[in-house]
Amino acid sequence: MLPHPATAPRPGATAAAARSSASIISVGTAVPPDSYTQEELLEIFDIQEPKVRSVFLNSAIQRRHLTLPPRGPDGTRVMEEQGALLQKHRVQGIDMGARALQECLKQSSADISDIGYLCCVTTTGFLTPGFSALLIRELGIPESCSRLDVVGMGCNAGLNAMNAVAGWARAHPGELAVMVCVEACSAAYVFDGTMRTAVVNSLFGDGAAAVAVTAGPDAASSTPRLLRFSSQIIVDALPAMRYDWDDDQGKFSFFLDPNVPYVVGAHAERVVDRLLAGTGLRRSDIRHWLVHSGGKKVIDSVMVNLGLSSYDVRHTISVLRDYGNLSSGSFLFSYERFVEEGLADPGDFGVLMTMGPGSTIETALCQW
C-alpha cells in the first residue's frame, strides 16, 4: 500500500470545509419494468458459444433491467438499427429520468418548482436538445432553470457532474440543484457474436438515478456534505474504454479492454490519497465506501488495492448483482441502499468513487 498522507491531523480544516460545502439531501432511482436473469438472456438470444456463456454466468450478476429488441414474426429478437437505438435512448431516458427525479424530490419533500439547476448525464446515446430540456418540458420544471448536459464521459461522469452541481449550489445558497443520470444501456448494444460485444452485453443494465443537492445553513445536519473532489486520468489507457462508431455494424459500439480492472485498481490508491491529502485523514478513517459497480473484476481490484473488505463495498456488490453496471448512475443506486440502512453517524467520513473512460477515476470526500 502507498503511505498515507504525511500530514498532521487538522480537524479544523474539515470543519471549515463542511460549513461552506454543499449537501446531498435526497436520491431517487428508476429502472424499466422488465428484468431478466443472465440465464434467461442466454436463452432469449440463443447464445451457445461456451466462452460467451461463461462471461455471462461468471459475472456476479443475477438480474438486469433491460429494454430488449422487439420480436420478429418468427419470435426471435429483431436487431435494431442505429436510429431505433437512438429512439430507445430518448424514450426510455425521458421515462426513467422523470421517475427518478420525481422520487428524489419526494424523498426531500421538495417540489418541481423548487429546482434552480438541472444537470443531466448520459453516455448511451446522443440528443440535441439534451435530456435537461426534455425533462423540463416533460415535468414542467421552471423554464428559467439553469441547466447542464454532460454527454459521453462514461461511467465516471456522475461524480464529474456532481462536482459542477455542488459548485452551483455553493454559489446559490438555499437553492435546489438536481443531477439526473440517465443510462439506457440497452440502446448501446451490438449483437455480433464477438467476445468484444459479449462482455458489454453481459454487464450493463438500464437505469436512472437523481440526486438533490443544496448548500447553506438550512441544509440538514443528517445529510452528507461534499467536502472535496479528486480526479485521476490515466492517459496511457485512453483507448481501453471507448464508445465509438463500428463500421462493420453501422452502429456505435462500446469496447472494454480486458486489462481495465487492473489499470483502475493500480491507480485507485493514488487518487484516494490525493483526495485525503491535507485533511489529516487516513484511509482507515473512512467508514463508508460507495464505489461504482463497474464489474466483478473492477470491484475486486479496487478492494485489493485499497485494502477494503467485501462489507465495505457491500452496496456496490449488491447493485451489480441486482442491476448490472448502470454506468454513470451506479454509485447513486449504492448510495440509495446505504441511506436505507441508516448506519451513518454524525461525523462519519465517506468516499464516493466512480471509474470510466479516459481511463478515469473520480472521487469525492463527504462527511455526515
N, C-alpha and C positions, 0 to 999 in steps of 0.2 A: 504494500500500500504506500502511496505517496505520503509524505509527512503532512500533518495538519498545519494550517496557517500559524506561523510563529508570531502571534500577536497576543498581547496580554488582554484578558477579558475587559470589555468596555460595555457594561450593561447600559450606560447612558446613551451610547451610540444607537443601539437597537430601540431604546425607548423614544429617542428623538425621531427616529425613522418612523416608528409606529404612529406618532402624533401627526405626522404630515403625510401619511400614506392613505391609499385607497383600500377599501374593504370589500371582500366578496360577501354579498348579503343573501344570495339565493342561487339555486341552479335548477334547471329542468331539462328533461330528455324526452326523446320520441324516436320510435322505430316504425317501420312498415308492419302491417298486421300479420304477414306471413313469415314463418320461420321454418328452417329446415336443419336436420342433423346432417353431419358430414356423410353418413351412410346414405341418407335419402338423396343427397345431391349426386353422389356417385351413381345411384340407380337412375335418377332422372336424366342424367346426361350420358348414361350407358358407358361409363368410364371403366375399362377393363385392364388398361396398362398397369402392371404391378407397381412400377415406380411411382406413377401418378397417384394410385390408390394409397400407397404408403405415405405420401406427402399429406394427403387429406386426413388419414386416420391417425397420424402421429403428430398432429398439430396442437394438441392440448385444447382443441376447440370442440365443443359438443354441439352447439347450435348457433345459427346466424339468421338474422332477419334480412331478407333479400327480396327484390322485385325481379323475378325471373322473366326470361323472354316468353312471349305468347306461344301457345301451342299451334302447330300447323294442322292440316287436315288429317294427317296420319297419327296425330297425338304427340309427336316429338316437338321439342322446342325449336322455334324459328330464330335463327341467328339475326340479330338486329344490325342494320346499317348505322353509320355514324349519326345520321340525322335522327333516327329513332332513339339512339342512346342519349343524345343531347336533349331530346324532348322528355325522356325519362328523368334525366337530371333536373330539368326545370320543374316538372310536375311533382315528383317526389320531394324535391328540395323545398318547394313552397309549402307542401303539406307538412312535412316533418319539421321544418323550421318554424312554422306558425305554431304547431302544437308544443314544441319545446319552449318557445318564447312565452306562450300563454301559461304553461306550467311553472316556468321560472317566476313570472310575475305573481302568480297565485301564491307561491311559497313565500314571497316577500310582502304580500298584501299591497303590491303596487298596481297601478293602472296603466293601460296603454298610453294614456295621455301624459304620464309622468316621464316617458322616455325622452331624454335630451340628446342622446348619442347612440347610434346603432352601427355596430361593426359586424359584418358578415364574412365568414371564412369558408372557402371551399376549394377543392382540388379536383373534383371528379367531373368537371365539365366547365364550359365557358359560356357566359351570358353577358350581353350588354343591352340595356342596363342590368346591373347585378342583383343579387338577392336582397340587398338593402332596399333598393327602390321597389322591388316586387313585394316584399313583406310590408313596406309602408302602405302600399295600396291594398294589399290583402287584409291587413289588420286594422287599418285606419289609424296608424301611428301618425302623430303630427307631421305635417308636410315640411315644417321648419326644422325638423330633427336633423342634427349634424350626422354624417354617415361616412362609412369607410368600407370598401370591399377589398378583402385580401384573397387573391386568387393564385393558385398554382404553387404555393410554398410547401405543400405536403403535410405530413403527419405532425410536424413540429409547429405548424402555423398557429395553433391555438394559443400558445404562450407568446409568440411574436405579437399577435393581435392583442392579447391581454395587456401587454406592456403599453401599447398605444391607448387602450381603453382606460387603464389606470392613470395614465398621464392626463387624459382629458378630464377624468373625474377629479384629479387633484387640482386642475386648473379651474374647475367649476364646482366648488364645494356645495354639497347638498343636492346636486342634480344627479339624475339616474343615467348611467351608461350601461348598455347591454351588448354583449357579444353573442353571436349565434354561429355555431359551427355546423355546416350542412354538408353531409357527405353521402351521396347516393352512389356508393362504390360499385353497385351492380350496373351502373351506367358507364363503367370504365372497363368492363370485362371483355376479353377476347378469347374465343374458343378455337384453338388451332391444333391442339394435341401436343404442343411442345411443353417441355419442363419449365420454360420461362413463364408461360402463362398459367401453367398448372399451379405453381407456387402462389401466384397472385390470386387465382380463383379459389384456392383452398383457405385463404387467410382473411380477406376483407368482408365486412358486412355493412349494411346501410344503417345510418342513424344520424340524429341531430342533437345537439346539446346547446343550451343557452345559459349564460351566467350574468347576473346583475351585479354591478359594482358602483359604489358611491364613496365619497370622501367627505371629511368634515367632522365636527364634534358630535353630530347626531348619529353617526354610524354605531351600530350595536356593538357592545363590548364582547359579545359572544361570537362574533364573526371574525374570520381571519383577515388580518391586514397584510397587504402585499408590500413587503419591505424593500425588496430589490430584485433585479433580474440579472442573469448572466448567460452569455451565448458563446458557443464554440462551433465554428465551421471548419470542417476538415477538407480543405480544398483538394488534397490529393485523391479524395474519394468522390469528387463531383459526379462522375458517371455511374456511381454504384447504385443510386436510386434515381430513377428518372421516369417521366411520363411524357412520351413524345410520339411522333407520327410513325406508324408502321406501314410502309409502302405495300408490303405483301397483303395485308389485311384491309387496307384502305380505312384505317381507324387509328385513334390514339391508343397507345398500349403502355402499360406500366411494366417496368423492369426492376427487379431486385437482385443485386449481386449476392451470391451465397456467403460472401465474407462480411456482409453488412453487420451482423450481430457482433462480430469480434472487433471490427473497427469502432463501432459505437461504444462497446464496453471498454475498450482500451483508452478512450478519451473521457469517459464519464468522471473519473476522479479529478481530472484537470479542471473541468468546468464547475464541478461542485466545490472544490477547494477555492476557486476564484470567487464563487458566489459568497462563500463564508469569510473570505479574507477581510480583515479589518473589523469584523464584528465581535471578535473574541469567542466565537462559537467553533466547536469541533463537530465533526460528523456524528460523533456519539451523542451530541446534544440535540440532534434532530430526532424527534419522537415519531413523526408521521411522514411517510414517503408515498407520494401519489405519482406513479410513473405510467407513461404511455404503454398501452397493450400492443406493442409492436410485433409480437410473435414469441413463441416459446424460447427460441434461441436468444433473441434480443433480451428478454427478461432475465434469463439465466446468466447471460454475460454481464448485464448491469449488476445483478445480485453479487456475482463473484468479485467484480472489480470494486464495488463499494462496500463489500462486507455485509450485505443485507441478508436477512432471513426471509423465508417464504411468508412468514407472518407479516413482516414489514411491507411486503408487496401483495398482500392477500387480495386487495381490491383489484389490482392490476391483473392478477391471475384469474380472478372470478369473472371480470369483464371479458377477458379474452375467451374464457370457457363458454360464456353465455351469449356473446355477441360477435366474437372475432375482433379483428382490428378495425376500428371505426374511424381511422385516420385522425383528423385534427381534433375531433371531439372526444376521443377515447379517455383522456385524462379527466374530463368532466364527468363521464359516467362513473369512473372510480371515485371522484370526489363526492358524487351523489350518494354512493354506497357508504362512504366514510361518514357523511353527515347523518345518515340514517342510523349508524352505530351509536352516535352521540358520545364518543370516547375522548373528545378533545377537552383538555382542561385549560383554564386561563393561564397564559404564559407559555404554553406549548409552542415549539417551533416545528414547522413542516417544510418540506421541499417538494415542489411540483417539477416534473421533468417530462419533456417530450423530445422525440427524435424523428428526423426525417431527411429528405433530400438535401444534398449540399456537400457531403453528409453533414448534418447539423444536429447539435444537442442544445436544447433550451432549458433553462431552469429558472425557478422563482423561489424566493425565501418568504415564508409567511409566518405570522405569529397570532395566536388566539388571545 
